[in-house]
């Protein structure tokens, strides 16, 4: 097995370890697009793990995220990045330490797209680390959810345009990511509260956040309707289906979907892919 092929296999193994519900839909995509999306997911997961790290000092998080953002906007130097994270190699997860590897699996004509969006996300994450994730207004919530999830929707739309000449509405693409993130916020509200994080704008109730999530997921449904390539549509459907069902479970007083419900949803979407 060549070095590149081995790295691609390691990347898919890492995907499976970090997010099974993302690994499954990525298998629906055509080979070159699959490599680009896998690269993008792992790069963004790499910086997400820095932002969310439980013991890393916030100032160090900001320094790492800002430095990474700047590195991504020039010719990325893998050795320079490894030197940046070396002091924290015992506490950062492998997905964060290997950002350079994830860029290497990306097709050369798409790597700049992945770098630009990952850079913007890292910069936005650094900003919100500095704010200690204290959302005060709906505008704050929109900004935070744009950086950590809406950007993913926009980047994916760029990849769909490249792959299948699919034109999508940018605001609907942002809503796709934003809706998924809003469901995560509702699901993790108690855990976030324990660590002093506040994603609910001042004066908002759970009902307000449910409305915010519903509104964005409705736009996400419209986003998928605009995609006429079956493999790409199926890729987008699974995370959205899980978000809709998780939101329904939360409204019914459950903490989350059951494992059986998750597996049933996965099987339903996989059946469409056959």
C-alpha positions in Angstrom: 0.0 0.0 0.0 1.4 3.4 -1.0 2.0 6.1 1.6 -1.0 8.2 0.3 -3.3 5.2 0.3 -2.3 4.3 3.8 -2.9 7.9 4.9 -6.4 7.8 3.3 -7.2 4.6 5.1 -6.1 6.1 8.4 -8.2 9.2 7.8 -11.3 7.1 7.2 -10.5 5.1 10.4 -10.2 8.4 12.3 -13.5 9.5 10.8 -15.2 6.3 12.1 -13.7 6.8 15.6 -14.7 10.5 15.9 -18.1 10.4 14.3 -19.9 7.3 13.1 -22.9 9.3 12.0 -20.7 11.4 9.7 -18.6 8.4 8.5 -21.7 6.6 7.1 -23.0 9.4 4.8 -19.5 10.2 3.6 -19.4 6.7 2.1 -22.3 7.7 -0.2 -20.1 10.2 -2.0 -18.0 9.7 -5.1 -14.3 9.0 -4.5 -12.7 12.4 -5.1 -15.5 14.3 -3.3 -15.2 11.7 -0.5 -11.6 12.6 0.0 -12.2 16.3 0.1 -15.1 16.1 2.5 -13.2 13.7 4.8 -10.2 16.1 4.8 -12.4 19.0 5.6 -14.2 17.2 8.4 -11.0 16.0 10.0 -9.4 19.5 9.7 -12.4 21.1 11.3 -12.6 18.4 14.0 -8.9 19.0 14.7 -9.6 22.7 15.7 -12.9 21.9 17.3 -11.1 19.6 19.8 -8.8 22.5 20.7 -11.7 24.8 21.3 -13.6 22.2 23.4 -10.7 20.9 25.4 -11.6 20.5 29.0 -8.2 21.3 30.6 -6.3 23.5 28.2 -6.0 27.1 29.4 -8.2 29.5 27.3 -5.3 31.7 26.5 -3.4 28.7 25.0 -6.5 27.7 23.1 -6.7 31.2 21.6 -3.0 31.2 20.7 -3.2 27.7 19.0 -6.3 28.6 17.1 -5.1 32.0 15.9 -1.7 30.5 14.9 -3.4 27.7 13.1 -5.7 30.1 11.3 -2.7 32.1 10.0 -0.8 29.0 8.9 -3.8 27.8 6.8 -3.8 31.1 4.9 -0.3 30.5 3.5 1.6 27.5 2.2 0.8 25.2 5.1 4.0 23.9 6.7 3.4 20.6 8.4 6.5 20.7 10.5 5.7 24.2 11.7 2.3 23.0 12.8 3.7 20.0 14.6 6.1 22.3 16.5 3.1 24.5 17.4 1.2 21.6 19.0 4.2 19.6 20.3 4.0 21.1 23.9 0.5 19.7 24.1 1.0 16.4 22.4 0.2 14.5 25.6 -3.2 16.1 26.1 -4.5 16.9 22.6 -6.2 14.1 20.7 -4.5 12.5 17.6 -7.1 14.2 15.3 -5.7 17.6 16.4 -2.1 16.7 16.3 -2.4 15.4 12.7 -3.9 18.4 10.9 -1.1 18.3 8.3 -2.0 14.7 7.4 -5.6 15.6 6.9 -4.7 18.3 4.4 -2.5 15.9 2.5 -5.4 13.6 1.7 -7.4 16.4 0.1 -7.4 16.6 -3.7 -4.9 19.4 -4.7 -7.5 21.4 -6.6 -9.7 21.6 -3.5 -7.2 21.9 -0.6 -7.3 25.7 -0.7 -11.1 25.7 -0.2 -10.7 23.5 2.8 -7.9 25.6 4.2 -9.7 28.9 3.8 -12.9 27.7 5.6 -10.9 25.9 8.3 -8.9 29.1 8.9 -12.1 31.2 9.2 -13.5 28.7 11.6 -10.4 28.7 13.8 -10.4 32.5 13.9 -14.1 32.5 14.9 -13.5 29.9 17.6 -10.6 31.8 19.0 -12.9 34.9 19.3 -15.5 32.9 21.2 -13.0 31.3 23.5 -12.1 34.9 24.4 -15.7 35.6 25.2 -15.9 32.4 27.3 -18.9 31.4 25.1 -21.2 33.9 26.7 -24.0 34.5 24.2 -26.1 37.6 25.1 -28.2 38.3 22.0 -29.7 36.4 19.0 -27.0 38.1 16.9 -24.4 36.5 19.2 -26.0 33.1 18.7 -26.1 33.6 15.0 -22.5 34.5 14.9 -21.3 31.6 17.0 -23.4 29.0 15.2 -22.1 30.5 11.9 -18.5 30.0 12.8 -18.8 26.5 14.2 -21.4 25.0 11.9 -22.8 27.4 9.3 -19.4 27.7 7.7 -19.5 23.9 7.2 -22.7 24.3 5.1 -21.1 27.0 3.0 -17.9 25.0 2.4 -19.9 21.9 1.4 -21.9 24.0 -1.0 -18.6 25.1 -2.7 -17.7 21.4 -3.0 -21.1 20.5 -4.5 -20.6 23.3 -7.0 -17.2 21.9 -7.9 -18.3 18.3 -8.1 -21.7 18.5 -9.7 -22.2 22.2 -10.7 -25.0 22.4 -8.1 -26.0 26.0 -7.2 -27.3 26.3 -3.6 -28.5 29.3 -1.6 -25.8 30.5 0.8 -28.3 31.4 3.6 -29.9 28.0 3.3 -26.5 26.4 3.5 -25.7 28.3 6.7 -29.1 27.4 8.1 -28.3 23.7 7.5 -25.3 23.9 9.7 -26.9 26.3 12.1 -29.9 24.0 12.7 -27.7 21.0 13.5 -25.8 23.1 16.0 -28.9 24.5 17.6 -30.1 20.9 18.3 -26.7 20.2 19.9 -27.0 23.2 22.1 -30.4 22.0 23.3 -29.1 18.5 23.9 -26.1 19.7 25.8 -27.6 22.6 27.8 -27.1 21.0 31.2 -23.5 20.0 30.5 -22.7 23.4 29.1 -24.2 25.1 32.2 -22.0 23.0 34.5 -18.9 24.3 32.7 -20.1 27.9 32.7 -21.0 28.1 29.1 -24.2 30.0 28.0 -25.5 29.6 24.5 -29.0 30.8 25.2 -29.4 34.6 24.6 -30.5 36.6 27.6 -34.2 36.1 28.4 -34.5 33.1 26.1 -36.4 30.0 27.3 -36.1 26.4 25.9 -39.2 27.2 23.8 -37.3 30.1 22.2 -34.3 27.8 21.3 -36.7 25.2 20.0 -38.2 27.8 17.7 -34.7 28.9 16.6 -33.8 25.2 15.8 -37.1 24.6 14.0 -36.7 27.6 11.9 -33.2 26.7 10.8 -34.0 23.0 10.2 -37.0 24.1 8.0 -34.5 26.1 5.9 -32.2 23.0 5.9 -35.1 21.0 4.4 -35.3 23.5 1.6 -31.5 23.4 1.2 -31.6 19.7 0.5 -34.5 20.1 -2.0 -32.2 22.2 -4.1 -29.6 19.4 -4.5 -30.3 17.2 -7.5 -27.4 14.8 -7.2 -28.6 11.7 -5.3 -25.3 10.8 -3.6 -24.9 14.4 -2.2 -28.6 14.6 -1.2 -28.2 11.4 0.8 -25.0 12.7 2.4 -26.9 15.7 3.7 -30.1 13.8 4.7 -28.7 11.6 7.5 -27.4 14.4 9.8 -30.6 16.4 9.2 -32.9 13.4 9.8 -31.1 12.8 13.1 -31.4 16.4 14.1 -35.1 16.5 13.4 -35.7 13.3 15.4 -33.4 14.5 18.3 -35.4 17.7 18.4 -38.6 15.8 18.6 -37.3 13.6 21.4 -36.1 16.7 23.4 -39.6 18.3 23.0 -41.1 15.1 24.4 -38.9 15.4 27.5 -36.3 12.8 26.5 -32.6 13.6 26.9 -31.7 12.3 23.4 -32.7 9.7 20.9 -32.3 6.1 21.9 -29.5 4.0 20.3 -32.2 1.9 18.6 -33.8 5.1 17.1 -30.5 6.3 15.8 -29.7 2.9 14.2 -33.2 2.8 12.7 -32.7 6.3 11.1 -29.3 5.3 9.8 -30.8 2.2 8.2 -33.6 4.2 6.6 -31.1 6.5 4.9 -28.7 3.7 4.0 -31.7 1.9 2.4 -32.2 4.9 0.1 -28.6 4.7 -1.0 -29.0 1.1 -2.3 
